[in-house]
Amino acid sequence: MPPAIWGPRGLNISAFSLKHFGMTPPNTSRRQRLTQVAIIGGGPAGLLLGQLLHKAGIDAIVIERQSPEYVKARIRAGVLEQVSMDLLDEAGVGARMHQEGLLHGGFDMLFKGERHRIDMQTLTGGKQVMVYGQTEVTRDLMEARQAAGLPTVYDAANVTVHDFDTDRPCVRYETTGANGTEQHEISCDFIAGCDGFHGVCRASAPRSAIREYEKVYPFGWLGVLADTPPVHHELIYANSPRGFALCSQRSHTRSRYYLQVPLTDKVESWSDEAFWDELRLRLDPAARAQLVTGPSIEKSIAPLRSFVTEPMRFGRMFLAGDAAHIVPPTGAKGLNLAASDVKYLSGAFIEFYGDKSEAGIDAYSERCLRRVWRAERFSWWFTSLMHRFPDNGEIGQKLQEAELDYIVHSEAGSRSVAENYVGLPLNFGE
């Protein structure tokens, strides 16, 4: 029996029926499907795009190389800008976020042994951020997609993208089931590359058409997740003689802490006890007294880099999120940039199908990149401000301390930090 061909809206068309209507059946060795948008990557960017398109009546299939359990277990960002909160509401998945997330109106900067609060809410006219883990965002989006019965392919192997320089691109992949390995092909109008830094989409763009910018930092972040109450009700960013530290949280009972460590460090060399001991040394006495320790439930070292690829569109293939850019985590911009990419891209697709206009897709790359570079600048600057750099010497440290002093004693300096941290408006500078 020939394989099924899945058309738009789940219409099942046999190869026989295609021949009956005078159409040439495709290669029957490969299972074929049709959709409007093929989304590569089932992380928060891909899932959010799929949900926004679903709300607009646009067909999309999500293809993810990992299992659902793996995707749900990935521990990443935890701070959402207002733009991201609004998008989750627009996608219809914001209910649990509002119920369980923690609104923050400021954060502390610790240097020279003293803490100084940046009052974001006052400085930005009422804007706040939400502490709500990427793991939870992913869970909400996955559950919404499943509840709506939308097609998602997990454990997709050998994913490849083809013909995105034509008006009929396609995606090919393999799955393994009871009958062994099966070949699949999805024909579509557009490909959305939401498959991360190591994904296939950016790697498939012609090298002659792409330019990449990268800065690798000479240290990493050792992160620990623990079921302990946070040391403070807001985040603490610490610049200490021993290096940077960040006291963050996921809830009233779950904390996330980070330490600046050399790139040569191995996570296996850091016991829980050694981590807590080092964290204490980088905090002020008041925070130290409030620190509750416990066994880590996750521990890892992440390198820091700034990375941007230009452009973010190649014919009918569009990059979004980490596939197009990476920011150091200091400014909490990674997930939020992915969300704004998705907002621009979903709007462009809605305009294409609803108004028969290509203005949105034509402007996508330029519009995204303006916002991306602003976020890259802030993340680079904030990273440079809060970390100890081995080659800066004593004068570099003195200049860093002077800048910190200016920021906390200048309303203009504090406001600049605050408005970038809460996130610039989507139409900023337009």
N, C-alpha and C positions, 0 to 999 in steps of 0.2 A: 504493500500500500504506500503511495507517495506521501511524503511529509506534508503537513499542513502549512499553509501560508497565512499568517496573521495580518490582517489588514487593519486600517484605522478603526478605532472603537471596538477592537476585538473581533471584527468580522472574520470568520473562518472561510477561506476560499481554497478549494482543492485545485491541484494542478490540472485535473480533468476539466473542471468547470472553466478555467482560464482558456483551455484549448477549445472548448465548446463555443466560447464567445469570440473566437478568432484571435486570442492573445497567445503569445508564445510563453509556455511555462518556463520558469527559471530552472536552474540547475537543481535537480531533485535530491542531490546528495547533501544539500545544505538546507536546514530549516530557515524559512524566510518570514520576515515580519515587516510591516509598514508602520510608520509613525510620523508625526510632525517633527518632534525634537527628540533626539537620542542624547541622553545625559550620561556621560561617563563619570562615574564616581558617586558613591552612595553615602558620602559624609554629609555634614550639615549644609554645605553649599549646594550640592546636587539635590538633596532632599528638599531644601527650601525652594529651589528653582522649580522642582517638580510640583510642589504644592501650590505655588503661585500660578503656574501654568494651568494646573487642574482647576483652580478657582475661576480662571478665565476661559475654560472650555477648550484648552489646547492639549492635544494628545502628546504624551511623553513617556518614554521608557527609561528607567534608571538601570545602568549596568555597573555592578560593583565586583571587583576581583576577590574581595574578602567575604567571609561569612557574616551573617547578621550579628552573631555573638561577638566577633572581633570588632566590628564597627561600634557596637554599643559599649565595648569595654575601653575604647581609646580615651585616655585622660588628657585633656588639652586645656584650652582657655576657660576663663571663668567670669569675665567682666563684659557686660553688654552695654553698648551705647544706646542712646534713645532711638536712633535710627534702626538699630537691630531689634529693639523691643517692639517698635511700631510695625516692622516687617513681620515678625512672628504673629502679632495680632492680625495683620492683614491676611496672613496665611491661615488663620483660624486655629493656631496652636499655642496661643499665649496664656491660656487659662491657668495651667499649673505653674508657669513662670511667675504670674502675678500672685499666686497663692503661696509659693514656697521661696521665691527669689528674695534677695535682700537689697533694698534700695539704699544706695550710698550717696550722700551729698558732699563728701569730701574725702581726703586721705591725708596721712601724715608723711612728711619728709624729715628724716633723721640724719643729722650730720653734726660733727663736733660734739657729740654726746647729748644733743638736745633735739626734741621733736617740734615741728612747726606744721600746723594744719593748713592745708589748701582748701578753702571753703568753696567748692565748685558751685554749689547751688546758688549762693549769693553772688558770686562773681560772674555767672553766666545767665542770670535772670531766671533761675529756677530749675535748670537742667540737672539731672542726676544720672547715675549709672546703676545697672542692676548686676549684682553678684549672683550668677546662675550658671552652673557648669556646662561646658560644651557637651559633656556626656548626657546631661538632662535634655538639652536642646535636641540632640540627635534622637534620643528616645521618643520625645514628643512628636518629632517629624516622622519617624518610622511608624509609630502607632497610628498617626493620622493617615499615612499612606496605605497602611494595611487595612484600616477601617473603611477606606474609600474603594478598596479593591483595585488599586492602581498597580500596573505591572512593574515589578522590580526583579532583576536577575542578580542573584548573589553567587559567589564562587565562580565567576566568569574568568576563564583562563585564556591566555594568549589574545587579549583584546587588541584589535588593530582598527585604524580609521582609514578610509579610502575616499578618493574622489571629492574631497571637500573643496576643491577648486572648480567644481561643476555645480549645477543646480540639483544634483541627485547624489549627495554623499551617502556613504553607508558605513556601518560598523560590523565587524566580524569578531566572533569569539567562540570559545569552546566550553562545553559543560560535560561533566561526567555523571552518568546515572547508571541505572540497572543494566542498560543496554550498551554500556561502555561510553566512549567519547563521542559526542555529537557536535557537529558544526552548525553555527548559526550566523545569519546575516540580517541586519536591520537596515532597510532603506528609509531615508528620512529627508526632511527639508534642511535641517540644521543639526550640527553636532555641538553640544555644550561640554567643554573640557573642564570638569570639576574634579579632576583625578589627582590633584596634589602635585608636589614638587617633583616626585619621581614618576609621574604618570606618563601615559603613552601619547597624550594629545600634543603637548608642547614638543616632545621629542620627535613627533611626526611632521612638524612644520619644517618647510625647507630652510636649511641653514642660511641660504642667501637672503632670506626674507625676514630674518629675526635678529634682534640685537639684545644681548643680555648684559645687565649691570649687576655687579656683586661685590660685597664687602664682607669678609669673614672676620669675626672678632676673636681676639686672642684668649678667650675664656669661654666657659659654658655655665649653665645653670644646673646645679644639683637640686632636684625637687623631691619633696617628700609629702605624701598625702597621709593624714592620720585622723582617726576618729577621736579627736580631742577638741574642746571648745577653743575658738580663736583667741589669740593673745590680746586682741583689740577689736572693737566693734567696726572699725574701718581698716583699710589697708595701711601698712607701714612700709615705706621705701627707705632703706637704710644705706647710707654711705659711711662706712667705717674704715679705720686704718687697716683692717683685715680683709676688706673687700665688701662688695654689695650683699645685701640680704633683703628679702621681701617676705613680709608676713601677710598672707592672704587667707581666704576661706572659701568654702563652698556652702556652708550652712552654719547654724548656731552650734552644731556638734561635730562638724568636719572642717579641718584646717588644711591649708596648703602653704608650705614654706619653701623658700629657695635660698641657695647660697651660691655666690660667684666662686667658681673653682677653676683651676688650670685645665686646659684641654687634655692634658696628659693623665688627669685623674680617672680612675675606674670606679664605677658605682660599687663594685664588690669590695673595695677598700674602705668604704664608709659604712660602719655599723650605725644602727639607730642612735646609740649612746654618743658616738663621735659626732654625729650630725647635731644633736641637741646641745652638746657641749659647745660646738663652734657657733651655733646660732646665738646662744646666750652671750658670747663674747662680742657679737656684733650689734647687740641691742642696748638700749638705755636701761638704767636700773628699774624704772617703773614697768617697762614691758617685760623685762627679765623676771620680775616678781610675779607677773600674771601668766607666764608661760606654763602651760600644762603639757607634759610630754606623754608619749605612749608609743606602742608599736606602729611602724609604718605599714600601710596597706598597699603602697606603691612608692617606688623609689627609682629615679632615673636621672641621667645627665643629658641635657640637650645643648648642642652647640648653638651659637648665636650668629646669625647672618642677616644682612640686608640684600635683597635680590629683587630685580625687576626685569621682566622681559617686555620688549616692545616689538611690534604691536601686540594687542590682545585679540586680534581677529585675523584669520587666514581664510579668505573666501567664505565658505559656509560653516567654518569651525571657529568657535569663540572660546577663549580661556577665561576662567573665573577662579577667584580664590588663590590657594597656594600653587596652583598650576601656573599662575602668572606672576606671583610676587610672594616674597617672604619678608616679614619684619621681625626684628628682635622683639621678644615678648615684653620688654620693659614698659612700653606704652599701651599694652592691651589692645592692639589694633588688628591682629591676625584674623580672627573670626569676624570682627566687625567690617573689615575691608571686604571679606568674602561676601558678607551679607549685602553691602552696597553694590558690589559687582552684580550680584544676582538681581537686585532691584532694577538696575539699569538694563540688564539683559532681558528680564521678564517683560519689562515695559516695551523694549524694542520688539520682542516677538509678538506681544499683544497688538502693538501698532501695525506690524506687518500683516497679521492675519485679519485684524479688525478694520483697519483703514487702507489696506493694500499699499502701505507706504514703507519704503526702505530707509527713511531718514534716521530712525532710531538705531537700526543695525549698522548703518554707515557711521554714525557718531559714537558708537559704543566704545571703541578702543580709546579714542581721544578723551572722551568724558571720564572713563574709568581712570585713565593714567593721570589726569590732573589730580584726582582725589588720592590715588595711590602714592604719588610722589610727595604730596603734603603729609600723608601719614608716615611715609618712609623718613621724611625729614624730622618729624617729631620723635619718632621711635629712635632714630640715630642720635638725635640731640639728647634725649632723656637718658639713653644708654650711656652716652659719653659723660653726662653730668653725674650719674649715680654710681658708676663703677670705677674701680682702681685699675688704671692701665699701667702695665709694667714699664713701658718706655717713656712715660710722661715726666718722670723725675719730680723733684721737689717743687719746681716752679709750676709745673702742670697741676700739681695738687693744690697749690696756693691759688691759682687762677680758678680752679674748680670750686674751691670753698668760697671765693669771692662772688662767683656767679650764683651759688646757692644762697648766699647771704643777701644778694640783691633781690632774688626772686621772692624770698619770704618777707622782705621788708618793703617791697614795691608793689602797689596794687596793680600796676600795669604788668609787672613781671608775673605775679600770681595769676592774673587774669589770662595771660597768654598760655600758661600751663593748663589752667582750668578748661578753657574753651577747646583746646586741642584734645585734652583727656576725655571730656564728655563726648567729643566727636563734632566735627564741623558739619553744618547742614549739607544735605545732598546737593543743593543748588548753590553752594558757596562759590563765589567768583564768577557765576554765570550771568 
